Amino acid sequence: MTEEHSSVGNSKAIESNQPGIHENLEKIVSKHLNHAFEKPYQAHTVEIFNQLDQEVQSFSGPVILDACCGVGQSTRILAKLNPDALVIGVDKSAHRINRNVEEHLPEELCKQDNYRLVRADLNDFYRLVAKAKWPVAKHYILYPNPWPKAKHVQRRWHGSAVFPFIVSIGEQLTLRSNWPLYLEEFQMAAKIAGREGQLMEVTDQAKSSPLTPFEAKYIASGQSVWQLSFDR
Ligand SMILES: C[S@@+](CC[C@H](N)C(=O)[O-])C[C@H]1O[C@@H](n2cnc3c(N)ncnc32)[C@H](O)[C@@H]1O
């Protein structure tokens, strides 16, 4: 397993040198909860955020945030499932965001006007969303890069400085992964931040309509996939 999934072709089960919850997780999360994250924002993320902010502030329905959306398949599916919502898919990879996936998707998923796909760095984007108090009803993080080596724990979202902002966004927050330890760690980190989550295996019914290309690949290769859900 590479440290970061480089393509959706990599569907091997996660291998990690970490036997359980990272020994420093509590210390890392507490540090981030107690210290302001003041890294300067990147100009391109601020610019795209400001464009979206105008639309979000004048939108009267619910907002759905699909973080790490990759090619935006889940963004389009969520738009279809939530026709009254504005669904915003965010990924830092221009290559993924701009990939033409529409020829592989049902036409009705592509002909909607209630979703946006943007290239932005979530380390900045999350802080901007939280500061602007976007009314995010549902927040998804589907198959985040796992960073399975123990020394890379701070590259996982729950080990990052932006984590306090992540858990503050969304009435509902849903993560999925093929590595249950990632979700167990996120669950523990969120508990330290005051949010209780429920971890369960994705049901067979949900698995029959995969939300993302990574999910489809893991299911096709016989792996279990897991969901961590938070509700206010
Ligand atoms: C494993 S892929 C999953 C993509 C998609 N959710 C799926 O399941 O098919 C993880 C995605 O997270 C994106 N990502 C990682 N770090 C990011 C960051 N700081 N800001 C925005 N996107 C990021 C990557 O570019 C990549 O597309």
The ligand as an SDF file (V2000), in Angstrom:
LIG
                    3D

 27 29  0  0  0  0  0  0  0  0999 V2000
   -8.6300    8.5520   -1.5050 C   0  0  0  0  0  0  0  0  0  0  0  0
   -9.2340    9.8920   -2.4450 S   0  0  0  0  0  0  0  0  0  0  0  0
  -10.9890    9.6910   -2.2960 C   0  0  0  0  0  0  0  0  0  0  0  0
  -11.7380   10.4530   -3.3360 C   0  0  0  0  0  0  0  0  0  0  0  0
  -13.2600   10.2200   -3.3270 C   0  0  0  0  0  0  0  0  0  0  0  0
  -13.8720   10.6530   -2.0900 N   0  0  0  0  0  0  0  0  0  0  0  0
  -13.5900    8.7600   -3.5680 C   0  0  0  0  0  0  0  0  0  0  0  0
  -13.9370    8.0680   -2.6080 O   0  0  0  0  0  0  0  0  0  0  0  0
  -13.5090    8.3190   -4.7310 O   0  0  0  0  0  0  0  0  0  0  0  0
   -8.9060   11.2330   -1.3180 C   0  0  0  0  0  0  0  0  0  0  0  0
   -9.0780   12.6050   -1.9400 C   0  0  0  0  0  0  0  0  0  0  0  0
   -8.7940   13.5990   -0.9550 O   0  0  0  0  0  0  0  0  0  0  0  0
   -8.2280   14.7150   -1.6250 C   0  0  0  0  0  0  0  0  0  0  0  0
   -7.5120   15.5410   -0.6400 N   0  0  0  0  0  0  0  0  0  0  0  0
   -6.5030   15.1450    0.1810 C   0  0  0  0  0  0  0  0  0  0  0  0
   -6.0710   16.1820    0.9270 N   0  0  0  0  0  0  0  0  0  0  0  0
   -6.8230   17.2650    0.5710 C   0  0  0  0  0  0  0  0  0  0  0  0
   -6.8360   18.6360    0.9670 C   0  0  0  0  0  0  0  0  0  0  0  0
   -5.9710   19.1130    1.8820 N   0  0  0  0  0  0  0  0  0  0  0  0
   -7.7310   19.4570    0.3990 N   0  0  0  0  0  0  0  0  0  0  0  0
   -8.5960   18.9910   -0.5500 C   0  0  0  0  0  0  0  0  0  0  0  0
   -8.6280   17.7090   -0.9770 N   0  0  0  0  0  0  0  0  0  0  0  0
   -7.7460   16.8520   -0.4270 C   0  0  0  0  0  0  0  0  0  0  0  0
   -7.3140   14.0810   -2.6540 C   0  0  0  0  0  0  0  0  0  0  0  0
   -6.9800   14.9680   -3.7100 O   0  0  0  0  0  0  0  0  0  0  0  0
   -8.1500   12.8950   -3.1230 C   0  0  0  0  0  0  0  0  0  0  0  0
   -8.9300   13.1990   -4.2570 O   0  0  0  0  0  0  0  0  0  0  0  0
  1  2  1  0
  2  3  1  0
  2 10  1  0
  3  4  1  0
  4  5  1  0
  5  6  1  0
  5  7  1  0
  7  8  2  0
  7  9  1  0
 10 11  1  0
 11 12  1  0
 11 26  1  0
 12 13  1  0
 13 14  1  0
 13 24  1  0
 14 15  1  0
 14 23  1  0
 15 16  2  0
 16 17  1  0
 17 18  1  0
 17 23  2  0
 18 19  1  0
 18 20  2  0
 20 21  1  0
 21 22  2  0
 22 23  1  0
 24 25  1  0
 24 26  1  0
 26 27  1  0
M  CHG  2   2   1   9  -1
M  END
$$$$
